[in-house]
Amino acid sequence: MFNTVSMVGLGYIGLPTAAVLASRKIKVIGVDINQHAVDAINRGQIHIVEPELDIIVSEAVSQGYLRATTKPEPAEAFLIAVPTPFMGDHEPDVSFVEAAARSIAPVLKKGNLVILESTSPVGTTEQMAEWLAQVRPDLSFPQQKGDYADINIAYCPERVLPGRVVHELVHNDRVIGGMTPNCSYRAKQLYKIFVEAECIATNVRTAEMCKLTENSFRDVNIAFANELSIICDKLGISVWELITLANRHPRVNILQPGPGVGGHCIAVDPWFIVSKNPEEARLIRVAREVNDSKPNWVLSKVRQAMAEILMAHPERRASSLKLACFGLTFKPDIDDLRESPALEIAREISLLNPGATLCIEPNINNLPEGFRIGTQLCDVEYALENADIVILLVDHKIFKEIPANKLTYKTIVDTRGLWR
Ligand code: SAJ
């Protein structure tokens, strides 16, 4: 049914999807504006970090099923997975979707299927159909001719977890929102090429909202845990013990508090609901605010720890204090620093601390910008030998393995409950 598919956007979602499709012996033309990414893929290499992806891409390219280009070419189906960030005022920026739609419009042919996968505010797919129709008045679209249109259009959100993308692409259920029933039917046929789980059809707006709902649900639940951690700190209760006990109730399942919420999804997507429904989305907005303000609370705990040491040791100067930040990534055991609260906190610590700041992040080789000059990236042993205050920001596996006796004489600010 589909011999040639074009994947527009070859990032964290597009490249794995293109490679998995190609591994099912579909000819895949990958399109990206990033020449460096295109060149790397055509050499059979990858420009992002994701387990298992390198092997699939290199095989797909060497067998001739996957090829990348910067200029769209004709295909039977087009999948769009481009970034949808938000702007300074939390308003969604769908300009990459518009650019992608306008770039494929000239090569569209009667019978083509166009699917948007990018996380998008409700209404974006219909807007995309309008952009396509503007460029191609010679073709008919679902908003004009329904099931009899020349072009089929659907929204099908990605839902894969970074670090498990290749597995989840195949094994997660897919929600498929066609602009018409025929659009859904055709999109379903496409996903069935590689999805072994269920593909469930709905309408386009429900599918768009479904993706936003999933990530907002998680954000609200993490905000609940983060708020609890602040309340428990005031009350002298261990939030970690409290959550373990409360979760013994058969209908309670509280998530884990941390230094805040990071990444390019959960910290962003709820704003797509809030910006369209500012009056109604009250809980969703407050959850965002609770999670966004958690780094400041952690910083206040660090300041408090510094003050307590100086009070207990009046002979010491503030500039003699050494602080060690354990972890910079947005979640454990990955190298991704995007929207990372740990990174934000570590930077601020380096700026507020008159003494030395050490950072321990086994998944990167160089400190990113924004730290006070002199801030050092070092290993666990060096940090534990030298630091007065250790601040646990990311629950990387190797930090879990630190023996308790190495932490005995340290002042600890543990945002993950790893060393409780
Ligand atoms: N976090 C906590 N406490 C928790 C769970 C997570 O503080 O109990 C924090 C993490 O440390 C991290 C942030 O939340 O900073 C987000 O991490 P995550 O593992 O919850 O999610 P992401 O951003 O890696 O991926 C999410 C997933 N969505 C859901 O689980 C509902 C994934 O399935 C989506 O495909 C992805 O967003 C996306 O692309 O939208």
Residues whose N, C-alpha, C, O or C-beta is under 5 A from the ligand:
A	BS01	SAJ	E158 R159 V160 L161 P162 E214 N215 R218 I222 L255 Q256 P257 G258 G260 V261 G262 G263 C265 I266 F330 K331
